[in-house]
Amino acid sequence: MDIIEKMRGKLVVSCQAAETSPLNASEHIVALARAAVIGGAQGVRIEGVRNVEAVRAAISQPIIGITKISQTGSDVYITPTLEDVRNLADAGADVIAFDATDRVRPVSVAEMVYEIKRLGKSSMADISTLEEARSAVAVGADFAGTTLSGYTPYTAVSEAPDFALMSQLATANIPFVAEGRIWDPAQAQRAMALGAMFVVVGSAITRPDEITKRFADAIVGERR
């Protein structure tokens, strides 16, 4: 079965940890990925070449691989270079996600898509606007992800998922994945109803520090 079809209509879990997190070690990322699969995830999104290698050895489900590397002179951060693409492909990623926003970039979106296809992998263009998605799909990206909505200077910051962007993508017949600020099953269901191919959930499942903070802040707020 095609890798994308394996995830279609299903949940994909982003298993990542901040640099300051106690979970920031490959063995913990593997444990998170295995737990997600036990819970029903049909794919995982993994950051870092070593983590992708470790998770690939532990599960058979599709892996969306990314790197997060700061670049001089550019705000593009997610899988910014062709070298990152090659390293993720070698590590065993099935899908390679990359920043496809309209910002100063080390490598063009077209070059990134070409290299991913040359390596026999699927490409996920992380975007923040409809036009970015259109441009990425026009040069061959397999699908767009709403990952970066609210994280570019020209998109509004919100605590909720960008359902408006999802609606725009669906109306434009652009294949898309819902990712970003999805905190409960109802939001995931709404994203699917709007036409998402599949839903990626991260912090609400694999970031116990963030989950704890939401509860702690809510309790403190209620007491006040």
Phi and psi restraints in degrees (value plus and minus 20) as a CYANA .aco file:
   2 ASP   PHI     -78.1   -38.1
   2 ASP   PSI     121.2   161.2
   3 ILE   PHI     -75.7   -35.7
   3 ILE   PSI     -66.0   -26.0
   4 ILE   PHI     -85.0   -45.0
   4 ILE   PSI     -59.0   -19.0
   5 GLU   PHI     -84.1   -44.1
   5 GLU   PSI     -50.2   -10.2
   6 LYS   PHI     -82.7   -42.7
   6 LYS   PSI     -49.7    -9.7
   7 MET   PHI    -117.0   -77.0
   7 MET   PSI     -35.9     4.1
   8 ARG   PHI     -77.7   -37.7
   8 ARG   PSI     110.6   150.6
   9 GLY   PHI      54.1    94.1
   9 GLY   PSI      -7.9    32.1
  10 LYS   PHI    -142.1  -102.1
  10 LYS   PSI     159.9   199.9
  11 LEU   PHI    -118.3   -78.3
  11 LEU   PSI     114.7   154.7
  12 VAL   PHI    -137.3   -97.3
  12 VAL   PSI     115.1   155.1
  13 VAL   PHI    -130.3   -90.3
  13 VAL   PSI     108.7   148.7
  14 SER   PHI    -105.2   -65.2
  14 SER   PSI      93.2   133.2
  15 CYS   PHI    -125.4   -85.4
  15 CYS   PSI      71.2   111.2
  16 GLN   PHI    -154.6  -114.6
  16 GLN   PSI     141.3   181.3
  17 ALA   PHI    -160.3  -120.3
  17 ALA   PSI     119.0   159.0
  18 ALA   PHI     -85.1   -45.1
  18 ALA   PSI     137.5   177.5
  19 GLU   PHI     -78.6   -38.6
  19 GLU   PSI     -49.7    -9.7
  20 THR   PHI    -110.1   -70.1
  20 THR   PSI     -21.7    18.3
  21 SER   PHI     -99.6   -59.6
  21 SER   PSI     123.7   163.7
  22 PRO   PHI     -82.7   -42.7
  22 PRO   PSI     -36.7     3.3
  23 LEU   PHI    -108.7   -68.7
  23 LEU   PSI     -16.7    23.3
  24 ASN   PHI    -100.5   -60.5
  24 ASN   PSI      49.3    89.3
  25 ALA   PHI    -173.9  -133.9
  25 ALA   PSI     126.1   166.1
  26 SER   PHI     -76.6   -36.6
  26 SER   PSI     -58.1   -18.1
  27 GLU   PHI     -84.7   -44.7
  27 GLU   PSI     -51.0   -11.0
  28 HIS   PHI     -95.1   -55.1
  28 HIS   PSI     -58.4   -18.4
  29 ILE   PHI     -82.9   -42.9
  29 ILE   PSI     -60.8   -20.8
  30 VAL   PHI     -81.0   -41.0
  30 VAL   PSI     -64.1   -24.1
  31 ALA   PHI     -82.4   -42.4
  31 ALA   PSI     -61.5   -21.5
  32 LEU   PHI     -82.4   -42.4
  32 LEU   PSI     -62.9   -22.9
  33 ALA   PHI     -84.4   -44.4
  33 ALA   PSI     -63.4   -23.4
  34 ARG   PHI     -85.1   -45.1
  34 ARG   PSI     -59.9   -19.9
  35 ALA   PHI     -85.1   -45.1
  35 ALA   PSI     -59.2   -19.2
  36 ALA   PHI     -82.4   -42.4
  36 ALA   PSI     -62.1   -22.1
  37 VAL   PHI     -84.7   -44.7
  37 VAL   PSI     -62.6   -22.6
  38 ILE   PHI     -78.7   -38.7
  38 ILE   PSI     -55.9   -15.9
  39 GLY   PHI     -98.0   -58.0
  39 GLY   PSI     -28.5    11.5
  40 GLY   PHI      97.9   137.9
  40 GLY   PSI     -19.7    20.3
  41 ALA   PHI     -83.3   -43.3
  41 ALA   PSI     117.9   157.9
  42 GLN   PHI    -124.5   -84.5
  42 GLN   PSI      -5.6    34.4
  43 GLY   PHI    -199.1  -159.1
  43 GLY   PSI     144.1   184.1
  44 VAL   PHI    -156.7  -116.7
  44 VAL   PSI     131.8   171.8
  45 ARG   PHI    -131.0   -91.0
  45 ARG   PSI     103.5   143.5
  46 ILE   PHI    -146.6  -106.6
  46 ILE   PSI     114.7   154.7
  47 GLU   PHI    -121.5   -81.5
  47 GLU   PSI     114.3   154.3
  48 GLY   PHI      78.8   118.8
  48 GLY   PSI     114.9   154.9
  49 VAL   PHI     -81.9   -41.9
  49 VAL   PSI     -65.8   -25.8
  50 ARG   PHI     -82.0   -42.0
  50 ARG   PSI     -60.4   -20.4
  51 ASN   PHI     -86.4   -46.4
  51 ASN   PSI     -60.1   -20.1
  52 VAL   PHI     -81.5   -41.5
  52 VAL   PSI     -64.6   -24.6
  53 GLU   PHI     -78.8   -38.8
  53 GLU   PSI     -65.4   -25.4
  54 ALA   PHI     -87.2   -47.2
  54 ALA   PSI     -62.5   -22.5
  55 VAL   PHI     -89.4   -49.4
  55 VAL   PSI     -57.3   -17.3
  56 ARG   PHI     -79.2   -39.2
  56 ARG   PSI     -54.5   -14.5
  57 ALA   PHI     -95.4   -55.4
  57 ALA   PSI     -33.3     6.7
  58 ALA   PHI    -126.8   -86.8
  58 ALA   PSI     -45.9    -5.9
  59 ILE   PHI    -153.8  -113.8
  59 ILE   PSI     140.1   180.1
  60 SER   PHI    -124.0   -84.0
  60 SER   PSI     -30.4     9.6
  61 GLN   PHI     -87.8   -47.8
  61 GLN   PSI     138.2   178.2
  62 PRO   PHI     -78.3   -38.3
  62 PRO   PSI     123.8   163.8
  63 ILE   PHI    -137.1   -97.1
  63 ILE   PSI     105.9   145.9
  64 ILE   PHI    -113.9   -73.9
  64 ILE   PSI      96.3   136.3
  65 GLY   PHI    -123.5   -83.5
  65 GLY   PSI     121.6   161.6
  66 ILE   PHI    -161.1  -121.1
  66 ILE   PSI     142.6   182.6
  67 THR   PHI    -140.7  -100.7
  67 THR   PSI     140.1   180.1
  68 LYS   PHI    -149.2  -109.2
  68 LYS   PSI      83.1   123.1
  69 ILE   PHI    -156.4  -116.4
  69 ILE   PSI     101.6   141.6
  70 SER   PHI     -86.6   -46.6
  70 SER   PSI     123.0   163.0
  71 GLN   PHI    -141.0  -101.0
  71 GLN   PSI     117.7   157.7
  72 THR   PHI     -89.6   -49.6
  72 THR   PSI     107.3   147.3
  73 GLY   PHI      60.2   100.2
  73 GLY   PSI     -11.0    29.0
  74 SER   PHI    -169.9  -129.9
  74 SER   PSI     123.3   163.3
  75 ASP   PHI    -109.5   -69.5
  75 ASP   PSI     -22.8    17.2
  76 VAL   PHI     -87.3   -47.3
  76 VAL   PSI     107.7   147.7
  77 TYR   PHI    -149.9  -109.9
  77 TYR   PSI     -51.7   -11.7
  78 ILE   PHI    -111.8   -71.8
  78 ILE   PSI      95.1   135.1
  79 THR   PHI      24.4    64.4
  79 THR   PSI      48.8    88.8
  80 PRO   PHI    -101.3   -61.3
  80 PRO   PSI     -40.5    -0.5
  81 THR   PHI    -148.5  -108.5
  81 THR   PSI     145.6   185.6
  82 LEU   PHI     -85.1   -45.1
  82 LEU   PSI     -52.7   -12.7
  83 GLU   PHI     -82.6   -42.6
  83 GLU   PSI     -59.5   -19.5
  84 ASP   PHI     -82.1   -42.1
  84 ASP   PSI     -62.1   -22.1
  85 VAL   PHI     -78.9   -38.9
  85 VAL   PSI     -68.1   -28.1
  86 ARG   PHI     -84.4   -44.4
  86 ARG   PSI     -61.2   -21.2
  87 ASN   PHI     -85.4   -45.4
  87 ASN   PSI     -59.9   -19.9
  88 LEU   PHI     -87.5   -47.5
  88 LEU   PSI     -58.9   -18.9
  89 ALA   PHI     -83.1   -43.1
  89 ALA   PSI     -64.5   -24.5
  90 ASP   PHI     -83.9   -43.9
  90 ASP   PSI     -51.3   -11.3
  91 ALA   PHI     -96.4   -56.4
  91 ALA   PSI     -36.2     3.8
  92 GLY   PHI      94.2   134.2
  92 GLY   PSI      -9.0    31.0
  93 ALA   PHI     -87.2   -47.2
  93 ALA   PSI     120.1   160.1
  94 ASP   PHI    -109.9   -69.9
  94 ASP   PSI     -57.3   -17.3
  95 VAL   PHI    -141.8  -101.8
  95 VAL   PSI     117.8   157.8
  96 ILE   PHI    -134.7   -94.7
  96 ILE   PSI     100.1   140.1
  97 ALA   PHI    -118.1   -78.1
  97 ALA   PSI     124.3   164.3
  98 PHE   PHI    -169.7  -129.7
  98 PHE   PSI     136.1   176.1
  99 ASP   PHI     -87.5   -47.5
  99 ASP   PSI      99.2   139.2
 100 ALA   PHI    -136.7   -96.7
 100 ALA   PSI       7.9    47.9
 101 THR   PHI     -96.9   -56.9
 101 THR   PSI     141.6   181.6
 102 ASP   PHI    -107.5   -67.5
 102 ASP   PSI      47.9    87.9
 103 ARG   PHI    -150.1  -110.1
 103 ARG   PSI     148.0   188.0
 104 VAL   PHI     -75.8   -35.8
 104 VAL   PSI     109.1   149.1
 105 ARG   PHI    -156.4  -116.4
 105 ARG   PSI     131.1   171.1
 106 PRO   PHI     -86.9   -46.9
 106 PRO   PSI     -54.8   -14.8
 107 VAL   PHI    -159.7  -119.7
 107 VAL   PSI     122.9   162.9
 108 SER   PHI     -87.1   -47.1
 108 SER   PSI     137.2   177.2
 109 VAL   PHI     -80.7   -40.7
 109 VAL   PSI     -61.2   -21.2
 110 ALA   PHI     -80.7   -40.7
 110 ALA   PSI     -61.5   -21.5
 111 GLU   PHI     -85.9   -45.9
 111 GLU   PSI     -58.6   -18.6
 112 MET   PHI     -84.2   -44.2
 112 MET   PSI     -66.3   -26.3
 113 VAL   PHI     -82.9   -42.9
 113 VAL   PSI     -62.7   -22.7
 114 TYR   PHI     -79.7   -39.7
 114 TYR   PSI     -64.3   -24.3
 115 GLU   PHI     -87.5   -47.5
 115 GLU   PSI     -60.5   -20.5
 116 ILE   PHI     -81.4   -41.4
 116 ILE   PSI     -63.7   -23.7
 117 LYS   PHI     -87.2   -47.2
 117 LYS   PSI     -58.5   -18.5
 118 ARG   PHI     -79.9   -39.9
 118 ARG   PSI     -52.2   -12.2
 119 LEU   PHI    -107.0   -67.0
 119 LEU   PSI     -17.7    22.3
 120 GLY   PHI      57.6    97.6
 120 GLY   PSI       3.4    43.4
 121 LYS   PHI    -130.3   -90.3
 121 LYS   PSI     143.8   183.8
 122 SER   PHI    -110.4   -70.4
 122 SER   PSI     132.4   172.4
 123 SER   PHI    -137.2   -97.2
 123 SER   PSI     112.7   152.7
 124 MET   PHI    -136.2   -96.2
 124 MET   PSI      96.7   136.7
 125 ALA   PHI    -112.4   -72.4
 125 ALA   PSI      89.1   129.1
 126 ASP   PHI     -96.5   -56.5
 126 ASP   PSI      97.2   137.2
 127 ILE   PHI    -147.0  -107.0
 127 ILE   PSI     151.2   191.2
 128 SER   PHI    -146.4  -106.4
 128 SER   PSI     -29.6    10.4
 129 THR   PHI    -161.0  -121.0
 129 THR   PSI     144.2   184.2
 130 LEU   PHI     -81.1   -41.1
 130 LEU   PSI     -63.9   -23.9
 131 GLU   PHI     -84.2   -44.2
 131 GLU   PSI     -57.1   -17.1
 132 GLU   PHI     -83.2   -43.2
 132 GLU   PSI     -60.4   -20.4
 133 ALA   PHI     -84.2   -44.2
 133 ALA   PSI     -65.5   -25.5
 134 ARG   PHI     -77.1   -37.1
 134 ARG   PSI     -66.6   -26.6
 135 SER   PHI     -83.6   -43.6
 135 SER   PSI     -61.5   -21.5
 136 ALA   PHI     -87.3   -47.3
 136 ALA   PSI     -64.9   -24.9
 137 VAL   PHI     -87.2   -47.2
 137 VAL   PSI     -53.1   -13.1
 138 ALA   PHI     -82.8   -42.8
 138 ALA   PSI     -49.0    -9.0
 139 VAL   PHI    -118.7   -78.7
 139 VAL   PSI      -9.7    30.3
 140 GLY   PHI      91.1   131.1
 140 GLY   PSI     -17.7    22.3
 141 ALA   PHI     -80.7   -40.7
 141 ALA   PSI     120.5   160.5
 142 ASP   PHI     -89.8   -49.8
 142 ASP   PSI     -57.5   -17.5
 143 PHE   PHI    -183.6  -143.6
 143 PHE   PSI     143.8   183.8
 144 ALA   PHI    -124.6   -84.6
 144 ALA   PSI     135.2   175.2
 145 GLY   PHI    -144.2  -104.2
 145 GLY   PSI     118.7   158.7
 146 THR   PHI     -98.1   -58.1
 146 THR   PSI      -4.0    36.0
 147 THR   PHI     -68.8   -28.8
 147 THR   PSI     -61.1   -21.1
 148 LEU   PHI    -121.4   -81.4
 148 LEU   PSI     -12.3    27.7
 149 SER   PHI     -83.4   -43.4
 149 SER   PSI     107.0   147.0
 150 GLY   PHI      71.7   111.7
 150 GLY   PSI     -25.2    14.8
 151 TYR   PHI    -135.6   -95.6
 151 TYR   PSI     -10.4    29.6
 152 THR   PHI    -135.5   -95.5
 152 THR   PSI     134.4   174.4
 153 PRO   PHI     -81.8   -41.8
 153 PRO   PSI     -40.5    -0.5
 154 TYR   PHI    -124.8   -84.8
 154 TYR   PSI      -7.2    32.8
 155 THR   PHI    -142.1  -102.1
 155 THR   PSI     128.3   168.3
 156 ALA   PHI     -94.7   -54.7
 156 ALA   PSI     119.7   159.7
 157 VAL   PHI    -101.9   -61.9
 157 VAL   PSI     114.5   154.5
 158 SER   PHI    -167.7  -127.7
 158 SER   PSI     133.1   173.1
 159 GLU   PHI    -102.6   -62.6
 159 GLU   PSI     -35.3     4.7
 160 ALA   PHI    -119.0   -79.0
 160 ALA   PSI     138.7   178.7
 161 PRO   PHI     -80.1   -40.1
 161 PRO   PSI     136.2   176.2
 162 ASP   PHI    -106.7   -66.7
 162 ASP   PSI      58.3    98.3
 163 PHE   PHI     -86.8   -46.8
 163 PHE   PSI     -50.1   -10.1
 164 ALA   PHI     -83.1   -43.1
 164 ALA   PSI     -63.3   -23.3
 165 LEU   PHI     -84.2   -44.2
 165 LEU   PSI     -60.1   -20.1
 166 MET   PHI     -79.8   -39.8
 166 MET   PSI     -62.1   -22.1
 167 SER   PHI     -83.4   -43.4
 167 SER   PSI     -61.3   -21.3
 168 GLN   PHI     -82.7   -42.7
 168 GLN   PSI     -62.7   -22.7
 169 LEU   PHI     -84.0   -44.0
 169 LEU   PSI     -62.0   -22.0
 170 ALA   PHI     -84.3   -44.3
 170 ALA   PSI     -63.7   -23.7
 171 THR   PHI     -82.4   -42.4
 171 THR   PSI     -54.3   -14.3
 172 ALA   PHI    -104.6   -64.6
 172 ALA   PSI     -17.5    22.5
 173 ASN   PHI      39.2    79.2
 173 ASN   PSI      17.2    57.2
 174 ILE   PHI    -118.7   -78.7
 174 ILE   PSI     102.6   142.6
 175 PRO   PHI     -83.1   -43.1
 175 PRO   PSI     108.0   148.0
 176 PHE   PHI    -162.5  -122.5
 176 PHE   PSI     139.2   179.2
 177 VAL   PHI    -137.6   -97.6
 177 VAL   PSI     117.9   157.9
 178 ALA   PHI    -107.6   -67.6
 178 ALA   PSI     102.5   142.5
 179 GLU   PHI    -169.9  -129.9
 179 GLU   PSI     118.7   158.7
 180 GLY   PHI      97.3   137.3
 180 GLY   PSI      93.4   133.4
 181 ARG   PHI      41.9    81.9
 181 ARG   PSI      12.1    52.1
 182 ILE   PHI    -112.9   -72.9
 182 ILE   PSI      90.6   130.6
 183 TRP   PHI    -129.3   -89.3
 183 TRP   PSI     -33.0     7.0
 184 ASP   PHI    -167.0  -127.0
 184 ASP   PSI     141.1   181.1
 185 PRO   PHI     -78.2   -38.2
 185 PRO   PSI     -52.8   -12.8
 186 ALA   PHI     -83.2   -43.2
 186 ALA   PSI     -59.2   -19.2
 187 GLN   PHI     -86.8   -46.8
 187 GLN   PSI     -58.2   -18.2
 188 ALA   PHI     -84.6   -44.6
 188 ALA   PSI     -61.4   -21.4
 189 GLN   PHI     -83.3   -43.3
 189 GLN   PSI     -60.3   -20.3
 190 ARG   PHI     -84.2   -44.2
 190 ARG   PSI     -61.2   -21.2
 191 ALA   PHI     -80.4   -40.4
 191 ALA   PSI     -62.8   -22.8
 192 MET   PHI     -84.3   -44.3
 192 MET   PSI     -60.9   -20.9
 193 ALA   PHI     -83.8   -43.8
 193 ALA   PSI     -48.9    -8.9
 194 LEU   PHI     -99.5   -59.5
 194 LEU   PSI     -27.9    12.1
 195 GLY   PHI      94.6   134.6
 195 GLY   PSI     -10.3    29.7
 196 ALA   PHI     -82.6   -42.6
 196 ALA   PSI     121.7   161.7
 197 MET   PHI     -86.4   -46.4
 197 MET   PSI     -64.0   -24.0
 198 PHE   PHI    -177.8  -137.8
 198 PHE   PSI     153.2   193.2
 199 VAL   PHI    -139.4   -99.4
 199 VAL   PSI     114.1   154.1
 200 VAL   PHI    -126.9   -86.9
 200 VAL   PSI     103.0   143.0
 201 VAL   PHI    -139.8   -99.8
 201 VAL   PSI     112.0   152.0
 202 GLY   PHI    -137.6   -97.6
 202 GLY   PSI    -106.2   -66.2
 203 SER   PHI     -74.1   -34.1
 203 SER   PSI     -56.7   -16.7
 204 ALA   PHI     -86.2   -46.2
 204 ALA   PSI     -34.8     5.2
 205 ILE   PHI    -135.6   -95.6
 205 ILE   PSI     -61.7   -21.7
 206 THR   PHI    -135.2   -95.2
 206 THR   PSI     -10.1    29.9
 207 ARG   PHI    -139.4   -99.4
 207 ARG   PSI      60.9   100.9
 208 PRO   PHI     -78.9   -38.9
 208 PRO   PSI     -49.1    -9.1
 209 ASP   PHI     -85.6   -45.6
 209 ASP   PSI     -62.7   -22.7
 210 GLU   PHI     -89.4   -49.4
 210 GLU   PSI     -60.3   -20.3
 211 ILE   PHI     -83.2   -43.2
 211 ILE   PSI     -65.1   -25.1
 212 THR   PHI     -80.1   -40.1
 212 THR   PSI     -62.9   -22.9
 213 LYS   PHI     -81.3   -41.3
 213 LYS   PSI     -59.7   -19.7
 214 ARG   PHI     -81.8   -41.8
 214 ARG   PSI     -63.6   -23.6
 215 PHE   PHI     -86.9   -46.9
 215 PHE   PSI     -65.5   -25.5
 216 ALA   PHI     -81.9   -41.9
 216 ALA   PSI     -64.2   -24.2
 217 ASP   PHI     -85.4   -45.4
 217 ASP   PSI     -58.7   -18.7
 218 ALA   PHI     -84.9   -44.9
 218 ALA   PSI     -60.6   -20.6
 219 ILE   PHI     -88.3   -48.3
 219 ILE   PSI     -62.8   -22.8
 220 VAL   PHI     -83.3   -43.3
 220 VAL   PSI     -62.4   -22.4
 221 GLY   PHI     -82.4   -42.4
 221 GLY   PSI     -59.5   -19.5
 222 GLU   PHI     -86.3   -46.3
 222 GLU   PSI     -59.2   -19.2
 223 ARG   PHI     -85.2   -45.2
 223 ARG   PSI     -54.5   -14.5
